[in-house]
Amino acid sequence: MHKILKILVAVLSLFGIISLVRVLAAGDEAMETGEKAGLFEPMAYTAYVILGLAVLFVVVFVLKNLFTNTGSLKSTLIGIGAFAVVLIISYVVSGGDPMGYKNGDVMATEGESHMVGAGLIAFYILLAIAAVTMTFSGVKKVISK
């Protein structure tokens, strides 16, 4: 498995370097006029593949670690549950704004407005929790010294 990953990294690195050399060889004037716009596509696809592989490996190894270490599984599920409670409270508290908002050329619906309000309230709740936690941790550290 390790050899396969090394080969994959080498191939993707080589492909990225070749794409970069092609972009640099085209020059700034060609980039500004847009005549060489096709040069950026291979580089973007390489970045997408690398991002997808990174996310895949992170998810696989996190799930593997969670199921092999049951103590961390319990604390992770508690954290996910607390986050879900914050989201539910935010959705219940937020109200749909009766004022109409434009989303480009289309008017935003009341449901979309409700979801945006819920997201903002969830952000404020999580921000307050983080501030209180950091303050409490700092005060506890000062007191214990």
TORDO-272675 format. One line per 10 residues: number of its first residue (from 1); their letters; for each residue y, z, x of N, C-alpha, C. Coordinates in steps of 0.001 Angstrom, whole numbers, plus 524288, in hexadecimal, padded with zeros to 5 digits. Layout:
BEGIN
NUM> A> Y/Z/X/Y/Z/X/Y/Z/X ~ ...;
REM end
This chain:
BEGIN
1> MHKILKILVA> 7FB51/80000/80344/80000/80000/80000/804EA/80000/8036E ~ 804BB/8030E/807A2/80942/8036E/80B14/80A6E/7FE2F/80DAF ~ 8064D/7FB58/80F4D/80706/7F63C/811CB/80949/7F246/80DEE ~ 80784/7F28D/80914/8097E/7EEF5/80511/80F4D/7EFF3/80423 ~ 810D2/7F4E5/803E3/81651/7F629/80319/819A2/7F471/807BA ~ 817A2/7F504/80C6F/81A82/7F33E/81109/81B66/7ED5F/810DD ~ 81757/7EA7E/80F67/817CB/7E4CA/80F0E/81BB1/7E34E/80ACF ~ 81B78/7E5FD/8064A/81F17/7E4E7/80202/824B9/7E5FA/803A9 ~ 8259B/7EA4F/80656/82ADB/7EB9B/80837/82CB4/7E785/80C20 ~ 82947/7E5C9/80F8A/82ABB/7E1D4/81368/82C2F/7DCAC/810C8;
11> VLSLFGIISL> 8291C/7DB10/80CF2/82A32/7D626/80A39/82F66/7D677/80746 ~ 8303A/7DAC6/80473/83522/7DB53/80191/839CE/7DBB2/8053C ~ 8392C/7DE58/8099A/83D67/7DEB6/80D70/83EA8/7D95C/80FAC ~ 83AB7/7D671/8110A/83B7D/7D136/81323/83E2F/7CDB4/80F26 ~ 83C81/7CDF7/80A50/83EE4/7CAD4/8062E/844A6/7CC5B/8057C ~ 845C9/7D16C/8059F/84B33/7D337/80523/84E88/7D17D/809AF ~ 84C64/7D1AC/80E72/84F56/7CFFD/8130B/85071/7CA27/812C9 ~ 84C9B/7C71A/8113B/84D6C/7C173/810B3/851A1/7C059/80C9E ~ 8517F/7C317/80841/8557A/7C255/80435/85AE1/7C3C6/8063E ~ 85B36/7C80E/80934/8603A/7C9AE/80B66/86252/7C5A8/80F3A;
21> VRVLAAGDEA> 85EFE/7C38E/8128F/860AE/7BF97/81655/86296/7BABE/8137F ~ 85FF5/7B93E/80F5C/861AE/7B4A8/80C4C/8670A/7B591/809EA ~ 867FE/7BA4B/807EB/86D0D/7BB85/8058A/8714E/7BB83/809B6 ~ 8703D/7BDEE/80E2E/87424/7BE18/8125C/8753A/7B8B8/814A2 ~ 8713C/7B571/814E5/871EB/7B02E/81702/87534/7ACC6/81364 ~ 8751B/7ADD8/80E61/8781B/7AAAD/80AA7/87DF8/7AB81/80B5D ~ 87F98/7B014/80D12/88519/7B10E/80E18/887EE/7B333/80959 ~ 88C8C/7B558/80A68/88FB6/7B7C6/80651/891E6/7B3D6/80277 ~ 89378/7AF44/80469/895E0/7AB61/800F1/89203/7A97A/7FCD4 ~ 88D2B/7A8BD/7FE6A/8892E/7A6FA/7FAB6/88821/7AB2C/7F69F;
31> METGEKAGLF> 8886A/7B017/7F82B/8877B/7B45C/7F475/88BF5/7B4C0/7F08A ~ 890C9/7B41F/7F26F/89552/7B494/7EEFB/8958E/7B024/7EB00 ~ 89414/7AB81/7ECA0/89449/7A717/7E8F8/88F9B/7A701/7E552 ~ 88B81/7A9CC/7E6B1/886F9/7AA20/7E343/8832B/7A5AB/7E3DE ~ 883E7/7A261/7E7CB/88066/79DE9/7E860/87B0A/79F73/7EA6D ~ 87A96/7A400/7ECC1/87595/7A5CA/7EECD/873AC/7AA94/7EBD0 ~ 8748E/7AAAB/7E6B8/87315/7AF39/7E394/86D2D/7B020/7E39C ~ 86A10/7AC2B/7E48A/86469/7ACAA/7E49F/8625A/7AFC7/7E93F ~ 865B6/7B0D1/7ED07/86404/7B3D1/7F190/86325/7B992/7F048 ~ 865E5/7BB7F/7EC6E/8658C/7C109/7EB3A/860BB/7C269/7E7F2;
41> EPMAYTAYVI> 85E90/7BEA5/7E530/85A22/7BFB4/7E1C2/85553/7C1B5/7E4AA ~ 853B0/7BF4D/7E908/84F1B/7C173/7EBC3/85001/7C70E/7EDAA ~ 854B9/7C82E/7EF52/855F2/7CD71/7F11A/855AF/7D143/7EC85 ~ 85792/7CFA3/7E805/8576D/7D2FE/7E369/851CB/7D3EF/7E1AD ~ 84E8B/7CFEF/7E1BE/84912/7D0A0/7E036/84637/7D43E/7E404 ~ 84782/7D3CA/7E906/84532/7D75A/7ECDD/846BF/7DCF9/7EBA6 ~ 84BAD/7DDC0/7EA60/84D86/7E301/7E907/84ACF/7E501/7E41F ~ 849F2/7E19C/7E041/8473F/7E337/7DB77/8419F/7E4D9/7DC9E ~ 83EFE/7E1E2/7DFF0/83995/7E32C/7E14E/83962/7E866/7E421 ~ 83CE4/7E935/7E7D7/83CF6/7EE20/7EAC5/83E39/7F2AA/7E721;
51> LGLAVLFVVV> 84201/7F1FA/7E3AF/84356/7F61D/7DFF2/83EB1/7F751/7DC66 ~ 83C1F/7F34F/7DA76/83793/7F41B/7D715/83331/7F6F4/7D9DF ~ 83228/7F57D/7DEBC/82E18/7F828/7E1C0/82F85/7FDD6/7E2CE ~ 83478/7FEC8/7E40A/83629/80427/7E50E/8358C/80784/7E02F ~ 83730/8057E/7DBB3/836A8/80872/7D6CF/830E2/80952/7D589 ~ 82DB1/80557/7D64D/8281E/805D6/7D545/825A7/80A1A/7D8A6 ~ 826CD/80A06/7DDB7/8248F/80DF4/7E12F/82684/81367/7DFEC ~ 82B76/813E3/7DE95/82D8D/81906/7DD2D/82AC7/81B1B/7D856 ~ 82A3F/817D9/7D459/827B3/81991/7CF85/821FA/81B01/7D084 ~ 81F36/817C8/7D37E/819B1/818D2/7D489/81906/81DEE/7D786;
61> FVLKNLFTNT> 81C18/81EBD/7DB9E/81B61/8236E/7DEC2/81D57/82850/7DBFE ~ 8215E/827D1/7D8C3/8231E/82C57/7D5B6/81EF2/82DE2/7D1C8 ~ 81CB9/82A17/7CF04/81898/82B4A/7CB42/813C4/82D81/7CDF6 ~ 81266/82B54/7D277/80DF0/82D5B/7D569/80ED9/83305/7D6F5 ~ 8138C/83435/7D8D9/814CF/83985/7DA70/814E8/83D41/7D5C1 ~ 816E7/83B5A/7D157/81718/83EB4/7CCBA/811B0/8404A/7CAE0 ~ 80E14/83C9D/7CAE5/808E9/83DCA/7C8D6/80569/8409F/7CCC1 ~ 806C1/84056/7D1C6/803AB/8434D/7D598/805C7/848D5/7D645 ~ 80AAB/849BB/7D4FF/80D09/84EEC/7D57D/80EA9/850B7/7D008 ~ 80B69/853DD/7CD82/80C65/85555/7C80C/81125/858DE/7C770;
71> GSLKSTLIGI> 8128A/85BCF/7CB78/81739/85F19/7CB28/81C26/85BDD/7CA9B ~ 81C72/8579B/7CD7D/82105/85434/7CD0E/820FA/85136/7C7E5 ~ 81C60/85029/7C5CE/81C08/84D7F/7C0C1/81E7C/850CF/7BC7A ~ 81D54/855DC/7BC97/81F80/85964/7B8A0/8256C/859A2/7B8FA ~ 82789/85A3D/7BDB8/82D3B/85A89/7BE48/82FCF/85558/7BCFA ~ 82D41/85102/7BE28/82F67/84BDE/7BCCA/82F98/84B28/7B6E7 ~ 82B77/84CA9/7B43A/82B68/84C37/7AE81/82F82/84FBD/7ABFE ~ 8306B/85459/7AE3D/8348F/857C6/7AC3A/839DC/8552D/7ACF2 ~ 83AC4/852C3/7B177/83FB0/8500C/7B26F/84087/84B72/7AECD ~ 83C62/84872/7ADE5/83CC1/843FF/7AA52/83DC8/845E8/7A4C2;
81> GAFAVVLIIS> 83B40/84A27/7A341/83C28/84C63/79E0C/841B7/84E4F/79D65 ~ 843D2/850E1/7A16B/8493C/852C5/7A128/84D02/84E2F/7A0BB ~ 84BF1/84A01/7A3AA/84F4A/84566/7A363/84F01/842E6/79DF5 ~ 84A57/842B4/79BB6/849B6/84091/79675/84CA9/843E2/79276 ~ 84C93/84918/7931D/84F7F/84C8B/78F94/85558/84B6E/78FF8 ~ 8574E/84AAC/794C1/85CDF/8496F/79570/85E33/8444E/792BB ~ 85AD7/84064/79344/85BD7/83B5D/790BD/85BB6/83BD0/78ACB ~ 85810/83ECA/788B8/857B4/83F79/78306/85C80/84256/780FE ~ 85E15/84683/783AE/862C1/84964/78212/86784/845D5/78245 ~ 867F3/842B3/78653/86C61/83F1F/786D3/86C84/83B2F/78266;
91> YVVSGGDPMG> 867FA/83927/780F3/867C3/8354E/77CB7/86933/837C8/7777E ~ 8675C/83C95/7769F/8687A/83F3B/771AA/86E3C/8409A/77144 ~ 87089/8425B/7759C/87600/84415/7758E/879C1/83F75/77523 ~ 8787B/83B23/777A9/87C1D/836B8/7779D/87C26/83429/77243 ~ 880A6/83250/770D5/88125/82F9F/76BD9/882C1/82A03/76CC4 ~ 88152/826AC/7694C/8830A/8214D/769BC/888E1/82102/768D1 ~ 88B86/81E39/76C21/8912A/81DC0/76BAE/8926A/819A7/7678D ~ 8956C/81B14/76386/89696/81745/75F6B/89A34/812E9/76147 ~ 89CE4/813CD/76597/8A06F/80FC9/767A3/89D3B/80B5C/769FD ~ 89ECE/80693/7691D/89BE5/8021F/76B22/89D56/800E0/770BB;
101> YKNGDVMATE> 8996D/7FFF8/77402/89A45/7FE89/77972/8980C/7F928/77A69 ~ 89AAF/7F63A/77DBC/898C7/7F10C/77F15/89566/7F159/783F0 ~ 890E9/7EED2/783AD/88D6F/7EE48/78820/88D6B/7E87D/78983 ~ 89136/7E6E9/78C9D/891F8/7E157/78D99/8948D/7DEF7/788CE ~ 89205/7DB3D/78662/8940B/7D8D6/781A2/89187/7DB26/77CBA ~ 88DBE/7DE9C/77D63/88AD2/7E0CF/77905/88C85/7E674/77826 ~ 88CF9/7E7E2/7733C/88E59/7ED51/77207/889A0/7F0D2/772EB ~ 88A83/7F556/7755D/8864B/7F91A/77642/884DD/7FBA9/7711A ~ 87FDB/7FC7D/77048/87E17/7FEED/76B77/87EC1/804D6/76BCA ~ 87E0C/8076E/76754/87E75/80D1D/76744/87A10/80F95/76A6E;
111> GESHMVGAGL> 8757C/80D33/76A64/87116/80F2B/76D80/8722E/80EE6/77356 ~ 87487/80A82/77506/875F0/80A08/77A8C/879F6/80E21/77C07 ~ 87DBC/80EF8/778A7/881B4/812F2/7799C/87F3E/8185C/779D7 ~ 87B75/81952/7766F/878AD/81E55/77655/875BC/81F35/77B78 ~ 87327/81B26/77D70/87038/81B9B/7824F/873DC/81C7B/786FD ~ 87851/819DB/78715/87C0F/81AA8/78B51/87E1A/82041/78B34 ~ 87F51/8222F/7868A/88114/8279E/78605/87CF2/82B6F/787CF ~ 87807/82A62/7867E/873B6/82DCB/78824/87329/82DBC/78E15 ~ 873C6/8292C/79069/8737A/828CD/7961E/877D3/82BD1/798C9 ~ 87C86/82B77/796A0/880E9/82E66/798DF/8801D/83449/79859;
121> IAFYILLAIA> 87E55/83600/793D0/87D70/83B9C/7930C/87912/83D84/79698 ~ 874EC/83A76/79741/870B2/83BEF/79AD2/872C2/83C5E/7A066 ~ 87621/838B9/7A1E5/87883/838F1/7A719/87BA9/83DF1/7A7C3 ~ 87EC5/83F50/7A3D9/881F7/8440E/7A43A/87E8A/848F0/7A479 ~ 87A6A/8491E/7A165/876E6/84DA4/7A17D/87453/84E27/7A6D7 ~ 87251/849D5/7A8EE/86FBE/849FF/7AE07/87399/84B42/7B262 ~ 87870/84961/7B1D8/87C83/84AA9/7B5A6/87DAF/8507F/7B58F ~ 87E13/852C0/7B0EC/87F1B/85859/7B073/87A97/85B8A/7B2AA ~ 875CB/859E1/7B18F/87139/85CA4/7B3A9/87137/85C68/7B9A2 ~ 87267/857E3/7BBCE/87283/85758/7C182/876C9/85ABD/7C3E3;
131> AVTMTFSGVK> 87B64/85AE1/7C174/87FB1/85E0B/7C387/87E5C/863D9/7C356 ~ 87C29/8659B/7BF00/87AAC/86B1E/7BE85/8766C/86C75/7C27B ~ 8729A/8690E/7C31F/86E5C/86A05/7C6D3/8705E/86A51/7CC6B ~ 873D7/866AF/7CDE4/875FF/866C9/7D332/8795E/86B98/7D40D ~ 87C75/86D14/7D030/87FB2/871BF/7D0A6/87C48/8769B/7D121 ~ 87860/87707/7CDD5/874D4/87B81/7CDFF/87206/87BD0/7D343 ~ 8703A/8775F/7D534/86D86/87748/7DA3C/8712E/878F5/7DE9D ~ 8760D/87715/7DE90/879D1/8788B/7E290/87B19/87E4F/7E266 ~ 87BEC/8806C/7DDBA/87D28/885FB/7DD34/87879/88944/7DEEE ~ 873CE/887BF/7DD7E/86F17/88A8F/7DF00/86E70/88A95/7E4E6;
141> KVISK> 86FA3/8861F/7E76A/86F2F/885C4/7ED17/8732B/88954/7EFCC ~ 877FC/88991/7EDAB/87C10/88CDE/7EFF3/87AA7/892A0/7EF44 ~ 878A2/8940B/7EACA/8774A/89988/7E9B2/872B6/89B4C/7ED10 ~ 86EE7/897D0/7EDEE/86A42/89969/7F0D0/86B47/89A08/7F6A0 ~ 86F88/897F5/7F8B6/870A7/89882/7FE50/8732B/89D7C/7FF86;
REM end
